[in-house]
Each structure stands twice: as C-alpha cells, then as structure tokens.
Amino acid sequence: MGRTVYYVASSLDGFIATPDHSLDWLLTREVDDDGPMGITPFLAGVGAIVTGSATYEWVRAYQDAWDYTVPTWVLTHRELAPPPGADVRFARGDVRAVHAEMVAVAGERDRWIVGGGEVVGQFADAGLLDEVVIAYAPVTLGAGAPLLPRRLELRLTELARNGEFACARYDVVRPG
C-alpha cells in the first residue's frame, strides 16, 4: 500500500519559504535530481498529489507548464483555474475526504503532500501522514513559512547527502 509522504526542502532553521514566500535560497543550490532521495526517483513512486493554494500558485508562476502527470488536489477556498490538460481538482473542507480520493486513485503508489506546512499539519492532525522526507539546505532564513507548525513525533529511517543537501527520511510515530 502506498504511503502519504511530506517530501520537502527546508532551511536549517526549519523554514520552507521566506516571509515574502520566496524560494530563491533553494533554487540556486546544487542537487542531483536523480541522486539519493532526489525528486526523480521520488516522483516515480507518486500516484497522487495534494497541495495548498499558495504552493499551487507558486508552482504555476514558476513553471512554464504543469509538469505533474498524476491527479492533483489543491486545497483552497478561492476559485482558481486548472492548467490546460492537467488533472487538477480543487477541494475544501476536511482533508480525510481528499485523502480517501487520493488513496483510491493512487492505488499502491504514494501520495505526496507538497505543502505547505499548514496543509501537511492538517493531514498529520487527522492521523493520515506516514512519512516525512526533508532535504535540508545549507542556509538559515531566520523567519518564514515553518516546515511543519505542529508537534509531531518522528523516527529517523534514512540519511543521505545529495549535492549541498543533508537529506533525512522519517516515519511518523503514531500515539499508542
């Protein structure tokens, strides 16, 4: 069975974006997309994606085209337009319903929570988060969007270096 995974890059001090939502600190770093815990092997195992509206809008502005081929849910309270030809669905409310749809669509493949921290926090609060994979960039931001604005118990399962990044994989430890 696939897992629900928060796969993300973070500053060393635990921020995924600057206070003005910039990722410039991340985009200039050396990384091997095909290397240890790289995005290419990760995406090969993903069958569904969920993201928040701010991350969705950032990706739309940053990419010329929608690069994802699997169904994507965007959690939003606003009316947003899907990219032409892409399977992008807009949802609001309890994340349990979205997760059930993702599980049905993804089958044995993983479900990727792209971000941000509040979105993954909702999945964690509902007991639906299985794994956290973080690529730590060699930079501190001092402030910004937090990696995960919740207390969450994790168990380290893997460490690797990929270019400038220290990468860590954790299982979520469920209470009881």
TIBAKE-811357 format. One record per residue (C-alpha): residue number from 1; residue in one letter; x, y, z. Coordinates in steps of 0.1 Angstrom, whole numbers, always signed. Example, Ala and Ser with C-alpha at 12.3 -4.5 7.8 and 13.67 -1.06 7.14 Angstrom:
# TIBAKE-811357
r resi = 1 | resn = A | px = +123 | py = -45 | pz = +78
r resi = 2 | resn = S | px = +137 | py = -11 | pz = +71
# end
This chain:
# TIBAKE-811357
r resi = 1 | resn = M | px = +0 | py = +0 | pz = +0
r resi = 2 | resn = G | px = +13 | py = +35 | pz = -8
r resi = 3 | resn = R | px = +22 | py = +60 | pz = +19
r resi = 4 | resn = T | px = +12 | py = +96 | pz = +25
r resi = 5 | resn = V | px = +45 | py = +115 | pz = +23
r resi = 6 | resn = Y | px = +56 | py = +150 | pz = +31
r resi = 7 | resn = Y | px = +85 | py = +155 | pz = +7
r resi = 8 | resn = V | px = +101 | py = +189 | pz = +11
r resi = 9 | resn = A | px = +132 | py = +211 | pz = +12
r resi = 10 | resn = S | px = +139 | py = +232 | pz = +43
r resi = 11 | resn = S | px = +164 | py = +257 | pz = +56
r resi = 12 | resn = L | px = +185 | py = +245 | pz = +85
r resi = 13 | resn = D | px = +163 | py = +266 | pz = +109
r resi = 14 | resn = G | px = +131 | py = +249 | pz = +97
r resi = 15 | resn = F | px = +115 | py = +272 | pz = +71
r resi = 16 | resn = I | px = +103 | py = +262 | pz = +37
r resi = 17 | resn = A | px = +100 | py = +298 | pz = +23
r resi = 18 | resn = T | px = +110 | py = +333 | pz = +33
r resi = 19 | resn = P | px = +84 | py = +357 | pz = +49
r resi = 20 | resn = D | px = +76 | py = +370 | pz = +14
r resi = 21 | resn = H | px = +71 | py = +334 | pz = +1
r resi = 22 | resn = S | px = +104 | py = +333 | pz = -19
r resi = 23 | resn = L | px = +123 | py = +302 | pz = -26
r resi = 24 | resn = D | px = +154 | py = +319 | pz = -41
r resi = 25 | resn = W | px = +175 | py = +304 | pz = -13
r resi = 26 | resn = L | px = +166 | py = +270 | pz = -26
r resi = 27 | resn = L | px = +167 | py = +273 | pz = -64
r resi = 28 | resn = T | px = +204 | py = +281 | pz = -66
r resi = 29 | resn = R | px = +216 | py = +251 | pz = -47
r resi = 30 | resn = E | px = +235 | py = +221 | pz = -61
r resi = 31 | resn = V | px = +213 | py = +190 | pz = -61
r resi = 32 | resn = D | px = +212 | py = +158 | pz = -82
r resi = 33 | resn = D | px = +176 | py = +152 | pz = -91
r resi = 34 | resn = D | px = +184 | py = +115 | pz = -97
r resi = 35 | resn = G | px = +206 | py = +111 | pz = -66
r resi = 36 | resn = P | px = +199 | py = +99 | pz = -31
r resi = 37 | resn = M | px = +164 | py = +110 | pz = -20
r resi = 38 | resn = G | px = +162 | py = +130 | pz = -52
r resi = 39 | resn = I | px = +130 | py = +142 | pz = -68
r resi = 40 | resn = T | px = +131 | py = +120 | pz = -98
r resi = 41 | resn = P | px = +130 | py = +86 | pz = -80
r resi = 42 | resn = F | px = +105 | py = +100 | pz = -55
r resi = 43 | resn = L | px = +81 | py = +112 | pz = -83
r resi = 44 | resn = A | px = +84 | py = +78 | pz = -100
r resi = 45 | resn = G | px = +65 | py = +63 | pz = -70
r resi = 46 | resn = V | px = +39 | py = +90 | pz = -66
r resi = 47 | resn = G | px = +3 | py = +83 | pz = -77
r resi = 48 | resn = A | px = -15 | py = +115 | pz = -63
r resi = 49 | resn = I | px = -5 | py = +149 | pz = -51
r resi = 50 | resn = V | px = -21 | py = +174 | pz = -27
r resi = 51 | resn = T | px = -10 | py = +210 | pz = -22
r resi = 52 | resn = G | px = -23 | py = +242 | pz = -7
r resi = 53 | resn = S | px = -33 | py = +271 | pz = -29
r resi = 54 | resn = A | px = -2 | py = +293 | pz = -22
r resi = 55 | resn = T | px = +21 | py = +265 | pz = -32
r resi = 56 | resn = Y | px = +0 | py = +257 | pz = -63
r resi = 57 | resn = E | px = +1 | py = +294 | pz = -74
r resi = 58 | resn = W | px = +38 | py = +295 | pz = -68
r resi = 59 | resn = V | px = +44 | py = +264 | pz = -90
r resi = 60 | resn = R | px = +21 | py = +278 | pz = -117
r resi = 61 | resn = A | px = +41 | py = +310 | pz = -117
r resi = 62 | resn = Y | px = +75 | py = +293 | pz = -116
r resi = 63 | resn = Q | px = +68 | py = +265 | pz = -142
r resi = 64 | resn = D | px = +60 | py = +272 | pz = -179
r resi = 65 | resn = A | px = +37 | py = +241 | pz = -179
r resi = 66 | resn = W | px = +22 | py = +218 | pz = -153
r resi = 67 | resn = D | px = +49 | py = +191 | pz = -150
r resi = 68 | resn = Y | px = +29 | py = +166 | pz = -129
r resi = 69 | resn = T | px = +11 | py = +138 | pz = -147
r resi = 70 | resn = V | px = -8 | py = +124 | pz = -117
r resi = 71 | resn = P | px = -41 | py = +137 | pz = -103
r resi = 72 | resn = T | px = -35 | py = +167 | pz = -80
r resi = 73 | resn = W | px = -58 | py = +182 | pz = -54
r resi = 74 | resn = V | px = -55 | py = +218 | pz = -44
r resi = 75 | resn = L | px = -69 | py = +228 | pz = -10
r resi = 76 | resn = T | px = -84 | py = +263 | pz = -14
r resi = 77 | resn = H | px = -114 | py = +285 | pz = -5
r resi = 78 | resn = R | px = -109 | py = +305 | pz = -37
r resi = 79 | resn = E | px = -118 | py = +300 | pz = -73
r resi = 80 | resn = L | px = -86 | py = +290 | pz = -92
r resi = 81 | resn = A | px = -81 | py = +278 | pz = -128
r resi = 82 | resn = P | px = -66 | py = +245 | pz = -136
r resi = 83 | resn = P | px = -37 | py = +242 | pz = -161
r resi = 84 | resn = P | px = -49 | py = +232 | pz = -195
r resi = 85 | resn = G | px = -49 | py = +194 | pz = -199
r resi = 86 | resn = A | px = -39 | py = +187 | pz = -163
r resi = 87 | resn = D | px = -59 | py = +166 | pz = -138
r resi = 88 | resn = V | px = -61 | py = +193 | pz = -111
r resi = 89 | resn = R | px = -90 | py = +192 | pz = -87
r resi = 90 | resn = F | px = -100 | py = +218 | pz = -62
r resi = 91 | resn = A | px = -112 | py = +209 | pz = -27
r resi = 92 | resn = R | px = -121 | py = +224 | pz = +6
r resi = 93 | resn = G | px = -131 | py = +211 | pz = +40
r resi = 94 | resn = D | px = -118 | py = +181 | pz = +59
r resi = 95 | resn = V | px = -87 | py = +165 | pz = +44
r resi = 96 | resn = R | px = -100 | py = +130 | pz = +52
r resi = 97 | resn = A | px = -123 | py = +131 | pz = +21
r resi = 98 | resn = V | px = -94 | py = +143 | pz = -1
r resi = 99 | resn = H | px = -71 | py = +116 | pz = +13
r resi = 100 | resn = A | px = -97 | py = +89 | pz = +6
r resi = 101 | resn = E | px = -99 | py = +100 | pz = -30
r resi = 102 | resn = M | px = -61 | py = +101 | pz = -33
r resi = 103 | resn = V | px = -58 | py = +66 | pz = -19
r resi = 104 | resn = A | px = -84 | py = +53 | pz = -44
r resi = 105 | resn = V | px = -66 | py = +70 | pz = -74
r resi = 106 | resn = A | px = -30 | py = +63 | pz = -63
r resi = 107 | resn = G | px = -35 | py = +26 | pz = -56
r resi = 108 | resn = E | px = -2 | py = +11 | pz = -45
r resi = 109 | resn = R | px = +17 | py = +43 | pz = -52
r resi = 110 | resn = D | px = +25 | py = +71 | pz = -27
r resi = 111 | resn = R | px = +5 | py = +102 | pz = -20
r resi = 112 | resn = W | px = +27 | py = +134 | pz = -20
r resi = 113 | resn = I | px = +18 | py = +163 | pz = +3
r resi = 114 | resn = V | px = +36 | py = +191 | pz = -15
r resi = 115 | resn = G | px = +30 | py = +218 | pz = +11
r resi = 116 | resn = G | px = +30 | py = +240 | pz = +28
r resi = 117 | resn = G | px = +34 | py = +233 | pz = +65
r resi = 118 | resn = E | px = -2 | py = +240 | pz = +74
r resi = 119 | resn = V | px = -15 | py = +216 | pz = +47
r resi = 120 | resn = V | px = +7 | py = +188 | pz = +60
r resi = 121 | resn = G | px = -3 | py = +197 | pz = +95
r resi = 122 | resn = Q | px = -40 | py = +190 | pz = +87
r resi = 123 | resn = F | px = -30 | py = +156 | pz = +74
r resi = 124 | resn = A | px = -9 | py = +149 | pz = +105
r resi = 125 | resn = D | px = -37 | py = +161 | pz = +128
r resi = 126 | resn = A | px = -61 | py = +136 | pz = +110
r resi = 127 | resn = G | px = -36 | py = +107 | pz = +115
r resi = 128 | resn = L | px = -31 | py = +104 | pz = +77
r resi = 129 | resn = L | px = +7 | py = +113 | pz = +74
r resi = 130 | resn = D | px = +30 | py = +83 | pz = +72
r resi = 131 | resn = E | px = +64 | py = +97 | pz = +63
r resi = 132 | resn = V | px = +84 | py = +129 | pz = +62
r resi = 133 | resn = V | px = +113 | py = +134 | pz = +38
r resi = 134 | resn = I | px = +133 | py = +166 | pz = +43
r resi = 135 | resn = A | px = +162 | py = +179 | pz = +22
r resi = 136 | resn = Y | px = +180 | py = +204 | pz = +45
r resi = 137 | resn = A | px = +197 | py = +233 | pz = +25
r resi = 138 | resn = P | px = +228 | py = +249 | pz = +40
r resi = 139 | resn = V | px = +211 | py = +282 | pz = +47
r resi = 140 | resn = T | px = +192 | py = +298 | pz = +76
r resi = 141 | resn = L | px = +163 | py = +322 | pz = +69
r resi = 142 | resn = G | px = +156 | py = +335 | pz = +104
r resi = 143 | resn = A | px = +118 | py = +336 | pz = +97
r resi = 144 | resn = G | px = +93 | py = +325 | pz = +71
r resi = 145 | resn = A | px = +68 | py = +297 | pz = +65
r resi = 146 | resn = P | px = +75 | py = +269 | pz = +90
r resi = 147 | resn = L | px = +84 | py = +234 | pz = +79
r resi = 148 | resn = L | px = +55 | py = +219 | pz = +100
r resi = 149 | resn = P | px = +37 | py = +241 | pz = +125
r resi = 150 | resn = R | px = +27 | py = +211 | pz = +147
r resi = 151 | resn = R | px = +44 | py = +189 | pz = +172
r resi = 152 | resn = L | px = +50 | py = +156 | pz = +155
r resi = 153 | resn = E | px = +70 | py = +125 | pz = +167
r resi = 154 | resn = L | px = +92 | py = +110 | pz = +141
r resi = 155 | resn = R | px = +116 | py = +81 | pz = +138
r resi = 156 | resn = L | px = +147 | py = +85 | pz = +116
r resi = 157 | resn = T | px = +149 | py = +57 | pz = +90
r resi = 158 | resn = E | px = +175 | py = +70 | pz = +64
r resi = 159 | resn = L | px = +202 | py = +97 | pz = +60
r resi = 160 | resn = A | px = +219 | py = +107 | pz = +28
r resi = 161 | resn = R | px = +238 | py = +135 | pz = +12
r resi = 162 | resn = N | px = +226 | py = +149 | pz = -22
r resi = 163 | resn = G | px = +248 | py = +178 | pz = -35
r resi = 164 | resn = E | px = +246 | py = +205 | pz = -9
r resi = 165 | resn = F | px = +217 | py = +189 | pz = +9
r resi = 166 | resn = A | px = +215 | py = +168 | pz = +40
r resi = 167 | resn = C | px = +186 | py = +145 | pz = +34
r resi = 168 | resn = A | px = +166 | py = +127 | pz = +61
r resi = 169 | resn = R | px = +137 | py = +102 | pz = +59
r resi = 170 | resn = Y | px = +114 | py = +98 | pz = +89
r resi = 171 | resn = D | px = +85 | py = +75 | pz = +98
r resi = 172 | resn = V | px = +56 | py = +92 | pz = +117
r resi = 173 | resn = V | px = +53 | py = +77 | pz = +151
r resi = 174 | resn = R | px = +16 | py = +72 | pz = +159
r resi = 175 | resn = P | px = +5 | py = +75 | pz = +195
r resi = 176 | resn = G | px = -2 | py = +43 | pz = +213
# end
